[in-house]
Amino acid sequence: MWDDLREWDYGAYEGMDHGRHPSERPGWSLWRDGAPDGETLEEVAIRADRVVAAVRAVAGDVLVFAHAHILRVVAARWLELPAGDGSRWVLSPASVSVLGWEREIPVIERWNDTGGAPLA
């Protein structure tokens, strides 16, 4: 089950600097276009939905560790938003985020907490 928390399969773009796009695909976006020989956003969303369902089935707190892209999709799905909305949140390495509830509404209690000064 927790294999569902593996990072997005970047296929042919594995290891590419996230700040660059492939020259053969101007305007490319992982969030919109996926990656050749890799996963689409819809496929990652299916995995994220299974994670959210499993976590919500537990009576207490759950701690998970994963890479940024899958966690951003999990957060979007936790909030019952489209998976692509995860593209709008930055998530730094080794940061802490907390998903929770305000009454019956799923919320983000803490996001991208690095324990230090805000990142520029």
C-alpha positions in Angstrom: 0.0 0.0 0.0 2.7 2.5 0.9 4.3 1.9 -2.5 1.6 4.5 -3.4 3.8 7.1 -1.8 6.7 6.6 -4.2 7.7 9.7 -6.1 6.1 10.6 -9.5 7.6 8.4 -12.2 9.4 11.0 -14.4 10.1 8.4 -17.1 12.5 9.8 -19.8 12.8 13.1 -17.8 14.2 11.4 -14.7 17.1 13.4 -13.2 16.3 16.5 -15.3 16.7 19.8 -13.4 13.2 20.7 -12.3 13.8 24.4 -13.3 14.3 23.5 -17.0 12.0 22.1 -19.5 13.0 19.8 -22.3 14.0 21.9 -25.4 12.0 19.6 -27.6 8.8 20.5 -25.6 8.6 24.3 -25.0 6.1 25.1 -22.3 6.2 21.6 -20.9 4.8 21.1 -17.4 5.0 17.9 -15.4 1.7 18.8 -13.8 -0.1 19.3 -17.1 1.8 17.0 -19.5 3.3 14.2 -17.4 6.5 12.7 -18.7 7.3 10.5 -21.7 7.4 6.8 -20.4 6.4 8.1 -17.0 3.2 8.8 -15.1 0.4 11.2 -15.9 -1.1 13.4 -13.2 -4.2 11.2 -13.3 -2.1 8.1 -12.4 -0.4 9.9 -9.6 -3.8 11.2 -8.3 -5.1 7.6 -8.2 -2.2 6.7 -5.9 -2.7 9.8 -3.8 -6.4 9.0 -3.4 -5.5 5.6 -2.0 -3.1 7.2 0.5 -5.8 9.7 1.6 -8.4 6.9 2.0 -6.0 4.8 4.0 -5.0 7.6 6.3 -8.6 8.6 6.9 -9.4 5.0 7.9 -7.0 5.2 10.8 -8.4 6.3 14.2 -5.3 8.2 15.2 -2.4 10.2 13.8 -0.4 8.9 10.8 3.1 9.9 9.9 4.3 9.6 6.3 7.5 10.4 4.5 7.8 10.9 0.8 9.1 13.2 -2.0 7.6 16.6 -2.8 5.6 16.0 -5.9 3.6 13.1 -4.5 3.0 14.9 -1.2 1.7 18.0 -3.1 -0.8 15.8 -4.9 -1.7 14.1 -1.6 -2.3 17.5 0.0 -4.6 18.6 -2.9 -6.6 15.4 -2.7 -6.8 15.7 1.1 -8.4 19.1 0.6 -10.7 17.5 -2.0 -9.2 19.7 -4.7 -8.1 18.6 -8.2 -4.7 16.9 -8.1 -3.2 19.6 -10.3 -3.8 22.2 -7.6 -0.7 20.7 -5.9 1.3 22.6 -8.4 0.5 25.8 -6.5 2.4 24.9 -3.3 6.1 24.8 -2.8 7.4 21.9 -0.7 11.1 22.1 0.4 13.2 19.0 1.3 13.1 18.0 4.9 10.1 20.2 5.7 7.2 19.3 7.9 3.6 19.6 6.8 0.5 18.7 8.7 -2.9 17.8 7.2 -5.8 17.7 9.6 -9.3 18.7 10.2 -11.3 21.8 11.3 -14.4 20.2 12.5 -15.4 18.0 9.5 -13.4 20.0 6.9 -10.0 18.8 5.7 -7.4 21.5 6.2 -3.7 22.1 6.0 -2.6 22.9 9.6 1.1 23.5 8.7 2.9 23.6 5.3 6.5 23.5 4.3 7.9 24.2 7.8 11.7 24.1 7.7 12.1 25.2 11.3 14.1 28.2 10.2 13.6 31.5 8.5 11.2 31.7 5.6 12.7 30.7 2.3 13.0 33.4 -0.3 
